[in-house]
Amino acid sequence: MRLRSRPIPRRRAARAGLLAAATITVLGTLATLSPPADALPSADLNERWSRQ
């Protein structure tokens, strides 16, 4: 039973690592492809708060 229970956490860790790497790469590509799109919403929010 011990031998069967050992590979399960490794598989979960591998899946978690792959998901984390995928999300980081996707976020990185989006940030590099569209830097102004990420900066514009914050500027708009700052302008709205300053107007109010």
C-alpha positions in Angstrom: 0.0 0.0 0.0 2.9 2.4 0.8 4.3 1.9 -2.7 1.0 2.8 -4.3 0.4 5.9 -2.2 3.8 7.4 -3.0 3.4 8.3 -6.7 0.1 10.1 -6.2 1.6 13.3 -4.5 4.3 13.3 -7.2 1.7 13.4 -9.9 -0.2 16.1 -8.2 3.0 18.2 -7.7 3.9 17.7 -11.4 0.4 18.8 -12.5 0.5 21.8 -10.2 4.0 22.7 -11.5 2.8 22.4 -15.1 -0.3 24.5 -14.4 1.8 27.2 -12.6 4.3 27.3 -15.5 1.5 27.5 -18.1 -0.2 30.4 -16.2 3.1 32.2 -15.8 4.0 31.9 -19.4 0.5 33.0 -20.6 0.5 36.0 -18.2 4.1 36.9 -19.3 3.2 36.7 -23.0 0.1 38.8 -22.5 2.1 41.4 -20.5 4.8 41.6 -23.1 2.4 41.7 -26.1 0.1 44.4 -24.6 1.9 46.5 -22.0 -0.3 49.7 -22.6 -3.5 47.6 -22.2 -2.4 46.7 -18.7 -1.4 50.3 -17.9 -4.5 52.0 -19.3 -7.1 50.6 -16.9 -5.1 51.8 -13.9 -4.8 55.3 -15.4 -8.5 55.4 -16.1 -9.3 54.4 -12.6 -6.9 57.1 -11.2 -8.6 59.7 -13.4 -12.1 58.6 -12.3 -11.1 58.8 -8.6 -9.5 62.2 -9.1 -12.6 63.5 -10.9 -14.9 62.3 -8.1 
